[in-house]
């Protein structure tokens, strides 16, 4: 099953990834970003 985010979700992912990288001096953690997305957008959980 392939999934592609809509434009709004893509922007949210981009924003949170940049914010995370900034907070941790360029070493962002994917798990942290995914956790934030899932807490903000419960409709994306399966």
mmCIF entry with sequence, helices, sheets and N, C-alpha, C, O atoms, coordinates in Angstrom:
data_MODEL
# 
_entry.id   MODEL 
# 
_entity.id                         1 
_entity.type                       polymer 
_entity.pdbx_number_of_molecules   1 
# 
_entity_poly.entity_id                      1 
_entity_poly.type                           'polypeptide(L)' 
_entity_poly.nstd_linkage                   no 
_entity_poly.nstd_monomer                   no 
_entity_poly.pdbx_seq_one_letter_code       
;(UNK)(UNK)(UNK)(UNK)(UNK)(UNK)(UNK)(UNK)(UNK)(UNK)(UNK)(UNK)(UNK)(UNK)(UNK)(UNK)
(UNK)(UNK)(UNK)(UNK)(UNK)(UNK)(UNK)(UNK)(UNK)(UNK)(UNK)(UNK)(UNK)(UNK)(UNK)(UNK)
(UNK)(UNK)(UNK)(UNK)(UNK)(UNK)(UNK)(UNK)(UNK)(UNK)(UNK)(UNK)(UNK)(UNK)
;
_entity_poly.pdbx_seq_one_letter_code_can   XXXXXXXXXXXXXXXXXXXXXXXXXXXXXXXXXXXXXXXXXXXXXX 
_entity_poly.pdbx_strand_id                 A 
# 
loop_
_entity_poly_seq.entity_id 
_entity_poly_seq.num 
_entity_poly_seq.mon_id 
_entity_poly_seq.hetero 
1 1  UNK n 
1 2  UNK n 
1 3  UNK n 
1 4  UNK n 
1 5  UNK n 
1 6  UNK n 
1 7  UNK n 
1 8  UNK n 
1 9  UNK n 
1 10 UNK n 
1 11 UNK n 
1 12 UNK n 
1 13 UNK n 
1 14 UNK n 
1 15 UNK n 
1 16 UNK n 
1 17 UNK n 
1 18 UNK n 
1 19 UNK n 
1 20 UNK n 
1 21 UNK n 
1 22 UNK n 
1 23 UNK n 
1 24 UNK n 
1 25 UNK n 
1 26 UNK n 
1 27 UNK n 
1 28 UNK n 
1 29 UNK n 
1 30 UNK n 
1 31 UNK n 
1 32 UNK n 
1 33 UNK n 
1 34 UNK n 
1 35 UNK n 
1 36 UNK n 
1 37 UNK n 
1 38 UNK n 
1 39 UNK n 
1 40 UNK n 
1 41 UNK n 
1 42 UNK n 
1 43 UNK n 
1 44 UNK n 
1 45 UNK n 
1 46 UNK n 
# 
_struct_asym.id          A 
_struct_asym.entity_id   1 
# 
loop_
_struct_conf.conf_type_id 
_struct_conf.id 
_struct_conf.pdbx_PDB_helix_id 
_struct_conf.beg_label_comp_id 
_struct_conf.beg_label_asym_id 
_struct_conf.beg_label_seq_id 
_struct_conf.pdbx_beg_PDB_ins_code 
_struct_conf.end_label_comp_id 
_struct_conf.end_label_asym_id 
_struct_conf.end_label_seq_id 
_struct_conf.pdbx_end_PDB_ins_code 
_struct_conf.beg_auth_comp_id 
_struct_conf.beg_auth_asym_id 
_struct_conf.beg_auth_seq_id 
_struct_conf.end_auth_comp_id 
_struct_conf.end_auth_asym_id 
_struct_conf.end_auth_seq_id 
_struct_conf.pdbx_PDB_helix_class 
_struct_conf.details 
_struct_conf.pdbx_PDB_helix_length 
HELX_P HELX_P1 AA1 UNK A 7  ? UNK A 23 ? UNK A 7  UNK A 23 1 ? 17 
HELX_P HELX_P2 AA2 UNK A 30 ? UNK A 40 ? UNK A 30 UNK A 40 1 ? 11 
HELX_P HELX_P3 AA3 UNK A 42 ? UNK A 44 ? UNK A 42 UNK A 44 5 ? 3  
# 
_struct_conf_type.id          HELX_P 
_struct_conf_type.criteria    ? 
_struct_conf_type.reference   ? 
# 
loop_
_atom_site.group_PDB 
_atom_site.id 
_atom_site.type_symbol 
_atom_site.label_atom_id 
_atom_site.label_alt_id 
_atom_site.label_comp_id 
_atom_site.label_asym_id 
_atom_site.label_entity_id 
_atom_site.label_seq_id 
_atom_site.pdbx_PDB_ins_code 
_atom_site.Cartn_x 
_atom_site.Cartn_y 
_atom_site.Cartn_z 
_atom_site.occupancy 
_atom_site.B_iso_or_equiv 
_atom_site.pdbx_formal_charge 
_atom_site.auth_seq_id 
_atom_site.auth_comp_id 
_atom_site.auth_asym_id 
_atom_site.auth_atom_id 
_atom_site.pdbx_PDB_model_num 
ATOM 1   N N  . UNK A 1 1  ? 0.843  -1.176 0.000  1.00 0.00 ? 1  UNK A N  1 
ATOM 2   C CA . UNK A 1 1  ? 0.000  0.000  0.000  1.00 0.00 ? 1  UNK A CA 1 
ATOM 3   C C  . UNK A 1 1  ? 0.890  1.242  0.000  1.00 0.00 ? 1  UNK A C  1 
ATOM 4   O O  . UNK A 1 1  ? 1.685  1.451  0.916  1.00 0.00 ? 1  UNK A O  1 
ATOM 5   N N  . UNK A 1 2  ? 0.745  2.043  -1.022 1.00 0.00 ? 2  UNK A N  1 
ATOM 6   C CA . UNK A 1 2  ? 1.528  3.278  -1.125 1.00 0.00 ? 2  UNK A CA 1 
ATOM 7   C C  . UNK A 1 2  ? 0.720  4.438  -0.556 1.00 0.00 ? 2  UNK A C  1 
ATOM 8   O O  . UNK A 1 2  ? -0.495 4.525  -0.737 1.00 0.00 ? 2  UNK A O  1 
ATOM 9   N N  . UNK A 1 3  ? 1.419  5.311  0.125  1.00 0.00 ? 3  UNK A N  1 
ATOM 10  C CA . UNK A 1 3  ? 0.768  6.481  0.701  1.00 0.00 ? 3  UNK A CA 1 
ATOM 11  C C  . UNK A 1 3  ? 1.590  7.702  0.345  1.00 0.00 ? 3  UNK A C  1 
ATOM 12  O O  . UNK A 1 3  ? 2.819  7.678  0.410  1.00 0.00 ? 3  UNK A O  1 
ATOM 13  N N  . UNK A 1 4  ? 0.908  8.761  -0.028 1.00 0.00 ? 4  UNK A N  1 
ATOM 14  C CA . UNK A 1 4  ? 1.579  10.030 -0.303 1.00 0.00 ? 4  UNK A CA 1 
ATOM 15  C C  . UNK A 1 4  ? 0.801  11.117 0.431  1.00 0.00 ? 4  UNK A C  1 
ATOM 16  O O  . UNK A 1 4  ? -0.427 11.157 0.353  1.00 0.00 ? 4  UNK A O  1 
ATOM 17  N N  . UNK A 1 5  ? 1.500  11.996 1.142  1.00 0.00 ? 5  UNK A N  1 
ATOM 18  C CA . UNK A 1 5  ? 0.813  13.050 1.897  1.00 0.00 ? 5  UNK A CA 1 
ATOM 19  C C  . UNK A 1 5  ? 0.235  14.116 0.980  1.00 0.00 ? 5  UNK A C  1 
ATOM 20  O O  . UNK A 1 5  ? 0.774  14.398 -0.090 1.00 0.00 ? 5  UNK A O  1 
ATOM 21  N N  . UNK A 1 6  ? -0.872 14.701 1.421  1.00 0.00 ? 6  UNK A N  1 
ATOM 22  C CA . UNK A 1 6  ? -1.411 15.844 0.687  1.00 0.00 ? 6  UNK A CA 1 
ATOM 23  C C  . UNK A 1 6  ? -0.526 17.057 0.981  1.00 0.00 ? 6  UNK A C  1 
ATOM 24  O O  . UNK A 1 6  ? 0.383  16.977 1.807  1.00 0.00 ? 6  UNK A O  1 
ATOM 25  N N  . UNK A 1 7  ? -0.788 18.161 0.318  1.00 0.00 ? 7  UNK A N  1 
ATOM 26  C CA . UNK A 1 7  ? 0.062  19.350 0.450  1.00 0.00 ? 7  UNK A CA 1 
ATOM 27  C C  . UNK A 1 7  ? 0.122  19.860 1.888  1.00 0.00 ? 7  UNK A C  1 
ATOM 28  O O  . UNK A 1 7  ? 1.195  20.228 2.366  1.00 0.00 ? 7  UNK A O  1 
ATOM 29  N N  . UNK A 1 8  ? -1.005 19.885 2.578  1.00 0.00 ? 8  UNK A N  1 
ATOM 30  C CA . UNK A 1 8  ? -1.043 20.364 3.962  1.00 0.00 ? 8  UNK A CA 1 
ATOM 31  C C  . UNK A 1 8  ? -0.198 19.473 4.881  1.00 0.00 ? 8  UNK A C  1 
ATOM 32  O O  . UNK A 1 8  ? 0.555  19.969 5.719  1.00 0.00 ? 8  UNK A O  1 
ATOM 33  N N  . UNK A 1 9  ? -0.330 18.172 4.714  1.00 0.00 ? 9  UNK A N  1 
ATOM 34  C CA . UNK A 1 9  ? 0.437  17.233 5.533  1.00 0.00 ? 9  UNK A CA 1 
ATOM 35  C C  . UNK A 1 9  ? 1.919  17.325 5.208  1.00 0.00 ? 9  UNK A C  1 
ATOM 36  O O  . UNK A 1 9  ? 2.757  17.253 6.107  1.00 0.00 ? 9  UNK A O  1 
ATOM 37  N N  . UNK A 1 10 ? 2.247  17.483 3.942  1.00 0.00 ? 10 UNK A N  1 
ATOM 38  C CA . UNK A 1 10 ? 3.645  17.632 3.533  1.00 0.00 ? 10 UNK A CA 1 
ATOM 39  C C  . UNK A 1 10 ? 4.267  18.866 4.182  1.00 0.00 ? 10 UNK A C  1 
ATOM 40  O O  . UNK A 1 10 ? 5.407  18.813 4.642  1.00 0.00 ? 10 UNK A O  1 
ATOM 41  N N  . UNK A 1 11 ? 3.533  19.967 4.222  1.00 0.00 ? 11 UNK A N  1 
ATOM 42  C CA . UNK A 1 11 ? 4.027  21.188 4.851  1.00 0.00 ? 11 UNK A CA 1 
ATOM 43  C C  . UNK A 1 11 ? 4.226  20.992 6.355  1.00 0.00 ? 11 UNK A C  1 
ATOM 44  O O  . UNK A 1 11 ? 5.197  21.492 6.922  1.00 0.00 ? 11 UNK A O  1 
ATOM 45  N N  . UNK A 1 12 ? 3.316  20.272 6.995  1.00 0.00 ? 12 UNK A N  1 
ATOM 46  C CA . UNK A 1 12 ? 3.444  19.991 8.426  1.00 0.00 ? 12 UNK A CA 1 
ATOM 47  C C  . UNK A 1 12 ? 4.696  19.157 8.700  1.00 0.00 ? 12 UNK A C  1 
ATOM 48  O O  . UNK A 1 12 ? 5.452  19.450 9.626  1.00 0.00 ? 12 UNK A O  1 
ATOM 49  N N  . UNK A 1 13 ? 4.909  18.126 7.899  1.00 0.00 ? 13 UNK A N  1 
ATOM 50  C CA . UNK A 1 13 ? 6.093  17.276 8.060  1.00 0.00 ? 13 UNK A CA 1 
ATOM 51  C C  . UNK A 1 13 ? 7.360  18.109 7.892  1.00 0.00 ? 13 UNK A C  1 
ATOM 52  O O  . UNK A 1 13 ? 8.285  18.007 8.698  1.00 0.00 ? 13 UNK A O  1 
ATOM 53  N N  . UNK A 1 14 ? 7.402  18.925 6.856  1.00 0.00 ? 14 UNK A N  1 
ATOM 54  C CA . UNK A 1 14 ? 8.558  19.777 6.581  1.00 0.00 ? 14 UNK A CA 1 
ATOM 55  C C  . UNK A 1 14 ? 8.823  20.727 7.755  1.00 0.00 ? 14 UNK A C  1 
ATOM 56  O O  . UNK A 1 14 ? 9.960  20.872 8.204  1.00 0.00 ? 14 UNK A O  1 
ATOM 57  N N  . UNK A 1 15 ? 7.770  21.362 8.238  1.00 0.00 ? 15 UNK A N  1 
ATOM 58  C CA . UNK A 1 15 ? 7.898  22.308 9.345  1.00 0.00 ? 15 UNK A CA 1 
ATOM 59  C C  . UNK A 1 15 ? 8.434  21.620 10.603 1.00 0.00 ? 15 UNK A C  1 
ATOM 60  O O  . UNK A 1 15 ? 9.365  22.118 11.237 1.00 0.00 ? 15 UNK A O  1 
ATOM 61  N N  . UNK A 1 16 ? 7.853  20.492 10.959 1.00 0.00 ? 16 UNK A N  1 
ATOM 62  C CA . UNK A 1 16 ? 8.277  19.793 12.169 1.00 0.00 ? 16 UNK A CA 1 
ATOM 63  C C  . UNK A 1 16 ? 9.692  19.235 12.043 1.00 0.00 ? 16 UNK A C  1 
ATOM 64  O O  . UNK A 1 16 ? 10.442 19.222 13.019 1.00 0.00 ? 16 UNK A O  1 
ATOM 65  N N  . UNK A 1 17 ? 10.061 18.774 10.849 1.00 0.00 ? 17 UNK A N  1 
ATOM 66  C CA . UNK A 1 17 ? 11.415 18.262 10.643 1.00 0.00 ? 17 UNK A CA 1 
ATOM 67  C C  . UNK A 1 17 ? 12.447 19.379 10.783 1.00 0.00 ? 17 UNK A C  1 
ATOM 68  O O  . UNK A 1 17 ? 13.493 19.185 11.403 1.00 0.00 ? 17 UNK A O  1 
ATOM 69  N N  . UNK A 1 18 ? 12.157 20.541 10.212 1.00 0.00 ? 18 UNK A N  1 
ATOM 70  C CA . UNK A 1 18 ? 13.073 21.678 10.346 1.00 0.00 ? 18 UNK A CA 1 
ATOM 71  C C  . UNK A 1 18 ? 13.167 22.149 11.788 1.00 0.00 ? 18 UNK A C  1 
ATOM 72  O O  . UNK A 1 18 ? 14.252 22.448 12.285 1.00 0.00 ? 18 UNK A O  1 
ATOM 73  N N  . UNK A 1 19 ? 12.028 22.211 12.451 1.00 0.00 ? 19 UNK A N  1 
ATOM 74  C CA . UNK A 1 19 ? 12.001 22.637 13.847 1.00 0.00 ? 19 UNK A CA 1 
ATOM 75  C C  . UNK A 1 19 ? 12.822 21.673 14.709 1.00 0.00 ? 19 UNK A C  1 
ATOM 76  O O  . UNK A 1 19 ? 13.581 22.105 15.576 1.00 0.00 ? 19 UNK A O  1 
ATOM 77  N N  . UNK A 1 20 ? 12.670 20.387 14.471 1.00 0.00 ? 20 UNK A N  1 
ATOM 78  C CA . UNK A 1 20 ? 13.396 19.382 15.238 1.00 0.00 ? 20 UNK A CA 1 
ATOM 79  C C  . UNK A 1 20 ? 14.899 19.485 14.980 1.00 0.00 ? 20 UNK A C  1 
ATOM 80  O O  . UNK A 1 20 ? 15.696 19.417 15.916 1.00 0.00 ? 20 UNK A O  1 
ATOM 81  N N  . UNK A 1 21 ? 15.284 19.645 13.731 1.00 0.00 ? 21 UNK A N  1 
ATOM 82  C CA . UNK A 1 21 ? 16.707 19.774 13.404 1.00 0.00 ? 21 UNK A CA 1 
ATOM 83  C C  . UNK A 1 21 ? 17.298 21.025 14.041 1.00 0.00 ? 21 UNK A C  1 
ATOM 84  O O  . UNK A 1 21 ? 18.433 21.002 14.518 1.00 0.00 ? 21 UNK A O  1 
ATOM 85  N N  . UNK A 1 22 ? 16.547 22.101 14.053 1.00 0.00 ? 22 UNK A N  1 
ATOM 86  C CA . UNK A 1 22 ? 17.012 23.342 14.665 1.00 0.00 ? 22 UNK A CA 1 
ATOM 87  C C  . UNK A 1 22 ? 17.209 23.166 16.169 1.00 0.00 ? 22 UNK A C  1 
ATOM 88  O O  . UNK A 1 22 ? 18.210 23.615 16.727 1.00 0.00 ? 22 UNK A O  1 
ATOM 89  N N  . UNK A 1 23 ? 16.256 22.515 16.816 1.00 0.00 ? 23 UNK A N  1 
ATOM 90  C CA . UNK A 1 23 ? 16.324 22.308 18.265 1.00 0.00 ? 23 UNK A CA 1 
ATOM 91  C C  . UNK A 1 23 ? 17.512 21.442 18.671 1.00 0.00 ? 23 UNK A C  1 
ATOM 92  O O  . UNK A 1 23 ? 18.072 21.621 19.753 1.00 0.00 ? 23 UNK A O  1 
ATOM 93  N N  . UNK A 1 24 ? 17.895 20.510 17.813 1.00 0.00 ? 24 UNK A N  1 
ATOM 94  C CA . UNK A 1 24 ? 18.963 19.573 18.155 1.00 0.00 ? 24 UNK A CA 1 
ATOM 95  C C  . UNK A 1 24 ? 20.215 19.795 17.307 1.00 0.00 ? 24 UNK A C  1 
ATOM 96  O O  . UNK A 1 24 ? 20.922 18.846 16.966 1.00 0.00 ? 24 UNK A O  1 
ATOM 97  N N  . UNK A 1 25 ? 20.478 21.047 16.974 1.00 0.00 ? 25 UNK A N  1 
ATOM 98  C CA . UNK A 1 25 ? 21.701 21.470 16.286 1.00 0.00 ? 25 UNK A CA 1 
ATOM 99  C C  . UNK A 1 25 ? 21.969 20.686 15.004 1.00 0.00 ? 25 UNK A C  1 
ATOM 100 O O  . UNK A 1 25 ? 23.086 20.221 14.775 1.00 0.00 ? 25 UNK A O  1 
ATOM 101 N N  . UNK A 1 26 ? 20.950 20.543 14.178 1.00 0.00 ? 26 UNK A N  1 
ATOM 102 C CA . UNK A 1 26 ? 21.110 19.901 12.882 1.00 0.00 ? 26 UNK A CA 1 
ATOM 103 C C  . UNK A 1 26 ? 21.007 18.393 12.882 1.00 0.00 ? 26 UNK A C  1 
ATOM 104 O O  . UNK A 1 26 ? 21.102 17.770 11.824 1.00 0.00 ? 26 UNK A O  1 
ATOM 105 N N  . UNK A 1 27 ? 20.817 17.796 14.032 1.00 0.00 ? 27 UNK A N  1 
ATOM 106 C CA . UNK A 1 27 ? 20.728 16.341 14.122 1.00 0.00 ? 27 UNK A CA 1 
ATOM 107 C C  . UNK A 1 27 ? 19.317 15.951 14.546 1.00 0.00 ? 27 UNK A C  1 
ATOM 108 O O  . UNK A 1 27 ? 19.082 15.524 15.677 1.00 0.00 ? 27 UNK A O  1 
ATOM 109 N N  . UNK A 1 28 ? 18.398 16.108 13.623 1.00 0.00 ? 28 UNK A N  1 
ATOM 110 C CA . UNK A 1 28 ? 17.007 15.794 13.911 1.00 0.00 ? 28 UNK A CA 1 
ATOM 111 C C  . UNK A 1 28 ? 16.785 14.301 14.067 1.00 0.00 ? 28 UNK A C  1 
ATOM 112 O O  . UNK A 1 28 ? 17.528 13.490 13.513 1.00 0.00 ? 28 UNK A O  1 
ATOM 113 N N  . UNK A 1 29 ? 15.773 13.948 14.813 1.00 0.00 ? 29 UNK A N  1 
ATOM 114 C CA . UNK A 1 29 ? 15.426 12.545 15.042 1.00 0.00 ? 29 UNK A CA 1 
ATOM 115 C C  . UNK A 1 29 ? 14.087 12.241 14.378 1.00 0.00 ? 29 UNK A C  1 
ATOM 116 O O  . UNK A 1 29 ? 13.069 12.850 14.707 1.00 0.00 ? 29 UNK A O  1 
ATOM 117 N N  . UNK A 1 30 ? 14.096 11.297 13.442 1.00 0.00 ? 30 UNK A N  1 
ATOM 118 C CA . UNK A 1 30 ? 12.879 10.952 12.711 1.00 0.00 ? 30 UNK A CA 1 
ATOM 119 C C  . UNK A 1 30 ? 11.771 10.486 13.652 1.00 0.00 ? 30 UNK A C  1 
ATOM 120 O O  . UNK A 1 30 ? 10.608 10.839 13.458 1.00 0.00 ? 30 UNK A O  1 
ATOM 121 N N  . UNK A 1 31 ? 12.115 9.708  14.653 1.00 0.00 ? 31 UNK A N  1 
ATOM 122 C CA . UNK A 1 31 ? 11.113 9.204  15.594 1.00 0.00 ? 31 UNK A CA 1 
ATOM 123 C C  . UNK A 1 31 ? 10.401 10.315 16.327 1.00 0.00 ? 31 UNK A C  1 
ATOM 124 O O  . UNK A 1 31 ? 9.198  10.233 16.572 1.00 0.00 ? 31 UNK A O  1 
ATOM 125 N N  . UNK A 1 32 ? 11.130 11.344 16.674 1.00 0.00 ? 32 UNK A N  1 
ATOM 126 C CA . UNK A 1 32 ? 10.543 12.494 17.359 1.00 0.00 ? 32 UNK A CA 1 
ATOM 127 C C  . UNK A 1 32 ? 9.559  13.220 16.450 1.00 0.00 ? 32 UNK A C  1 
ATOM 128 O O  . UNK A 1 32 ? 8.476  13.615 16.882 1.00 0.00 ? 32 UNK A O  1 
ATOM 129 N N  . UNK A 1 33 ? 9.942  13.392 15.190 1.00 0.00 ? 33 UNK A N  1 
ATOM 130 C CA . UNK A 1 33 ? 9.072  14.069 14.223 1.00 0.00 ? 33 UNK A CA 1 
ATOM 131 C C  . UNK A 1 33 ? 7.812  13.245 13.991 1.00 0.00 ? 33 UNK A C  1 
ATOM 132 O O  . UNK A 1 33 ? 6.709  13.791 13.975 1.00 0.00 ? 33 UNK A O  1 
ATOM 133 N N  . UNK A 1 34 ? 7.963  11.953 13.814 1.00 0.00 ? 34 UNK A N  1 
ATOM 134 C CA . UNK A 1 34 ? 6.805  11.078 13.598 1.00 0.00 ? 34 UNK A CA 1 
ATOM 135 C C  . UNK A 1 34 ? 5.877  11.119 14.805 1.00 0.00 ? 34 UNK A C  1 
ATOM 136 O O  . UNK A 1 34 ? 4.657  11.169 14.652 1.00 0.00 ? 34 UNK A O  1 
ATOM 137 N N  . UNK A 1 35 ? 6.448  11.098 15.999 1.00 0.00 ? 35 UNK A N  1 
ATOM 138 C CA . UNK A 1 35 ? 5.638  11.180 17.214 1.00 0.00 ? 35 UNK A CA 1 
ATOM 139 C C  . UNK A 1 35 ? 4.834  12.461 17.290 1.00 0.00 ? 35 UNK A C  1 
ATOM 140 O O  . UNK A 1 35 ? 3.661  12.445 17.666 1.00 0.00 ? 35 UNK A O  1 
ATOM 141 N N  . UNK A 1 36 ? 5.458  13.567 16.935 1.00 0.00 ? 36 UNK A N  1 
ATOM 142 C CA . UNK A 1 36 ? 4.745  14.853 16.946 1.00 0.00 ? 36 UNK A CA 1 
ATOM 143 C C  . UNK A 1 36 ? 3.617  14.869 15.925 1.00 0.00 ? 36 UNK A C  1 
ATOM 144 O O  . UNK A 1 36 ? 2.517  15.345 16.206 1.00 0.00 ? 36 UNK A O  1 
ATOM 145 N N  . UNK A 1 37 ? 3.900  14.344 14.737 1.00 0.00 ? 37 UNK A N  1 
ATOM 146 C CA . UNK A 1 37 ? 2.872  14.305 13.694 1.00 0.00 ? 37 UNK A CA 1 
ATOM 147 C C  . UNK A 1 37 ? 1.687  13.466 14.153 1.00 0.00 ? 37 UNK A C  1 
ATOM 148 O O  . UNK A 1 37 ? 0.536  13.874 14.001 1.00 0.00 ? 37 UNK A O  1 
ATOM 149 N N  . UNK A 1 38 ? 1.967  12.296 14.711 1.00 0.00 ? 38 UNK A N  1 
ATOM 150 C CA . UNK A 1 38 ? 0.891  11.412 15.152 1.00 0.00 ? 38 UNK A CA 1 
ATOM 151 C C  . UNK A 1 38 ? 0.089  12.010 16.301 1.00 0.00 ? 38 UNK A C  1 
ATOM 152 O O  . UNK A 1 38 ? -1.105 11.741 16.426 1.00 0.00 ? 38 UNK A O  1 
ATOM 153 N N  . UNK A 1 39 ? 0.729  12.813 17.139 1.00 0.00 ? 39 UNK A N  1 
ATOM 154 C CA . UNK A 1 39 ? -0.017 13.434 18.231 1.00 0.00 ? 39 UNK A CA 1 
ATOM 155 C C  . UNK A 1 39 ? -0.872 14.596 17.735 1.00 0.00 ? 39 UNK A C  1 
ATOM 156 O O  . UNK A 1 39 ? -1.925 14.883 18.306 1.00 0.00 ? 39 UNK A O  1 
ATOM 157 N N  . UNK A 1 40 ? -0.427 15.260 16.681 1.00 0.00 ? 40 UNK A N  1 
ATOM 158 C CA . UNK A 1 40 ? -1.171 16.400 16.143 1.00 0.00 ? 40 UNK A CA 1 
ATOM 159 C C  . UNK A 1 40 ? -2.249 15.971 15.149 1.00 0.00 ? 40 UNK A C  1 
ATOM 160 O O  . UNK A 1 40 ? -3.312 16.587 15.071 1.00 0.00 ? 40 UNK A O  1 
ATOM 161 N N  . UNK A 1 41 ? -1.969 14.918 14.394 1.00 0.00 ? 41 UNK A N  1 
ATOM 162 C CA . UNK A 1 41 ? -2.878 14.481 13.330 1.00 0.00 ? 41 UNK A CA 1 
ATOM 163 C C  . UNK A 1 41 ? -3.275 13.025 13.551 1.00 0.00 ? 41 UNK A C  1 
ATOM 164 O O  . UNK A 1 41 ? -2.779 12.126 12.872 1.00 0.00 ? 41 UNK A O  1 
ATOM 165 N N  . UNK A 1 42 ? -4.166 12.806 14.499 1.00 0.00 ? 42 UNK A N  1 
ATOM 166 C CA . UNK A 1 42 ? -4.576 11.438 14.826 1.00 0.00 ? 42 UNK A CA 1 
ATOM 167 C C  . UNK A 1 42 ? -5.268 10.747 13.653 1.00 0.00 ? 42 UNK A C  1 
ATOM 168 O O  . UNK A 1 42 ? -5.357 9.520  13.624 1.00 0.00 ? 42 UNK A O  1 
ATOM 169 N N  . UNK A 1 43 ? -5.756 11.525 12.687 1.00 0.00 ? 43 UNK A N  1 
ATOM 170 C CA . UNK A 1 43 ? -6.403 10.930 11.519 1.00 0.00 ? 43 UNK A CA 1 
ATOM 171 C C  . UNK A 1 43 ? -5.415 10.158 10.639 1.00 0.00 ? 43 UNK A C  1 
ATOM 172 O O  . UNK A 1 43 ? -5.838 9.374  9.790  1.00 0.00 ? 43 UNK A O  1 
ATOM 173 N N  . UNK A 1 44 ? -4.113 10.365 10.825 1.00 0.00 ? 44 UNK A N  1 
ATOM 174 C CA . UNK A 1 44 ? -3.107 9.663  10.027 1.00 0.00 ? 44 UNK A CA 1 
ATOM 175 C C  . UNK A 1 44 ? -2.748 8.302  10.605 1.00 0.00 ? 44 UNK A C  1 
ATOM 176 O O  . UNK A 1 44 ? -2.064 7.517  9.948  1.00 0.00 ? 44 UNK A O  1 
ATOM 177 N N  . UNK A 1 45 ? -3.191 8.012  11.806 1.00 0.00 ? 45 UNK A N  1 
ATOM 178 C CA . UNK A 1 45 ? -2.906 6.710  12.414 1.00 0.00 ? 45 UNK A CA 1 
ATOM 179 C C  . UNK A 1 45 ? -3.724 5.625  11.730 1.00 0.00 ? 45 UNK A C  1 
ATOM 180 O O  . UNK A 1 45 ? -4.861 5.846  11.316 1.00 0.00 ? 45 UNK A O  1 
ATOM 181 N N  . UNK A 1 46 ? -3.121 4.453  11.622 1.00 0.00 ? 46 UNK A N  1 
ATOM 182 C CA . UNK A 1 46 ? -3.855 3.332  11.023 1.00 0.00 ? 46 UNK A CA 1 
ATOM 183 C C  . UNK A 1 46 ? -3.845 2.146  11.936 1.00 0.00 ? 46 UNK A C  1 
ATOM 184 O O  . UNK A 1 46 ? -4.413 1.105  11.603 1.00 0.00 ? 46 UNK A O  1 
# 
